[in-house]
Amino acid sequence: MKIHCSEHESVIVARLEGELDAENVAVLSEFFETGPGSDYVQFVFDLSGLEYIDSSGLGAFVKRMKEARKKGGDVKFVAPSEDVRKVLELTRLDRVFDIRESSEEARENFCTVS
């Protein structure tokens, strides 16, 4: 899995590519703990390039969402691929995470909420 990120004021936008599963969830955990995402509480994840996600990947996102919300932030998803959207719907996490059509829309939503 690859993570491409950019910073936009107080929001970090990350585009994920590949598969997010038990074998490589450490890449995402490192991003949150010691990488570019460690200094942020507002996250936008573009999931259009993510081909697959399993429970370990979902768990990493839920954990970060809880931590971010405690600090006044949140985790938003953008344009999940069809397969990832199905997993989010089956687990009902599509009701938990704010899912937007574009990174710009997700970032703007942070600005209006803050």
C-alpha positions as CSV (number, residue, x, y, z in Angstrom):
1,M,0.0,0.0,0.0
2,K,1.2,3.5,-0.8
3,I,0.1,6.8,0.9
4,H,0.5,10.1,-0.9
5,C,-0.2,13.0,1.3
6,S,-0.5,16.8,1.2
7,E,-1.2,19.4,3.9
8,H,-3.9,22.0,3.6
9,E,-3.9,24.3,6.5
10,S,-5.0,22.2,9.5
11,V,-6.2,19.2,7.3
12,I,-4.0,16.4,5.9
13,V,-5.2,14.8,2.7
14,A,-3.9,11.3,2.0
15,R,-4.6,9.2,-1.1
16,L,-4.3,5.5,-0.5
17,E,-3.3,3.1,-3.3
18,G,-3.3,-0.7,-3.2
19,E,-4.6,-3.0,-0.5
20,L,-5.0,-2.2,3.2
21,D,-4.9,-5.5,5.1
22,A,-3.3,-7.2,8.0
23,E,0.0,-7.5,6.1
24,N,0.4,-3.8,5.6
25,V,-1.7,-2.0,8.1
26,A,1.5,-1.1,9.8
27,V,2.1,1.4,7.0
28,L,-1.1,3.3,8.0
29,S,-0.3,3.0,11.7
30,E,3.1,4.5,11.1
31,F,1.5,7.3,9.1
32,F,-0.6,8.1,12.2
33,E,1.9,7.5,14.9
34,T,5.2,8.9,13.6
35,G,4.6,10.0,10.0
36,P,3.0,13.0,8.5
37,G,-0.4,12.3,10.1
38,S,1.0,12.4,13.6
39,D,0.5,16.1,14.0
40,Y,-3.0,16.3,12.8
41,V,-6.6,15.7,14.0
42,Q,-8.4,16.4,10.8
43,F,-7.9,13.8,8.1
44,V,-9.3,13.3,4.6
45,F,-8.6,9.9,3.0
46,D,-9.1,9.6,-0.8
47,L,-10.0,5.9,-1.1
48,S,-10.4,5.9,-4.9
49,G,-7.1,4.0,-5.4
50,L,-7.7,1.6,-2.5
51,E,-8.5,-1.8,-4.1
52,Y,-9.2,-3.8,-0.9
53,I,-9.6,-3.3,2.8
54,D,-10.0,-5.9,5.6
55,S,-11.0,-5.6,9.3
56,S,-7.5,-4.6,10.4
57,G,-7.6,-1.6,8.0
58,L,-11.1,-0.7,9.2
59,G,-9.9,-1.0,12.8
60,A,-7.0,1.4,12.2
61,F,-9.4,4.0,10.8
62,V,-11.9,3.6,13.6
63,K,-9.2,4.0,16.2
64,R,-7.9,7.2,14.5
65,M,-11.4,8.5,14.2
66,K,-12.1,8.1,17.9
67,E,-8.7,9.7,18.8
68,A,-9.3,12.6,16.4
69,R,-12.9,13.3,17.6
70,K,-11.7,13.4,21.2
71,K,-9.4,16.3,20.1
72,G,-12.1,18.1,18.1
73,G,-11.1,16.6,14.7
74,D,-12.4,13.8,12.5
75,V,-11.7,11.4,9.7
76,K,-13.4,11.8,6.3
77,F,-13.4,9.5,3.3
78,V,-13.5,10.5,-0.3
79,A,-14.6,8.5,-3.3
80,P,-14.1,5.0,-2.1
81,S,-13.7,2.4,-4.8
82,E,-16.7,0.1,-5.4
83,D,-15.2,-2.8,-3.5
84,V,-14.2,-0.6,-0.5
85,R,-17.6,1.1,-0.5
86,K,-19.3,-2.4,-0.3
87,V,-17.2,-3.3,2.8
88,L,-18.1,0.1,4.4
89,E,-21.8,-0.6,3.7
90,L,-21.7,-4.2,4.9
91,T,-20.0,-3.1,8.2
92,R,-22.3,-0.1,8.4
93,L,-19.2,2.1,8.7
94,D,-20.6,4.2,5.9
95,R,-23.0,5.6,8.6
96,V,-20.1,6.4,10.9
97,F,-17.6,8.0,8.6
98,D,-18.4,11.2,6.6
99,I,-18.0,10.1,2.9
100,R,-17.6,12.9,0.4
101,E,-17.2,13.0,-3.4
102,S,-14.1,15.2,-3.5
103,S,-11.2,16.2,-1.3
104,E,-12.1,19.8,-1.7
105,E,-15.7,19.2,-0.4
106,A,-14.3,17.2,2.6
107,R,-11.8,20.0,3.5
108,E,-14.4,22.7,3.1
109,N,-16.6,20.8,5.5
110,F,-13.9,20.9,8.2
111,C,-13.6,24.7,7.7
112,T,-17.4,25.2,8.2
113,V,-17.6,23.0,11.2
114,S,-14.5,24.4,13.0
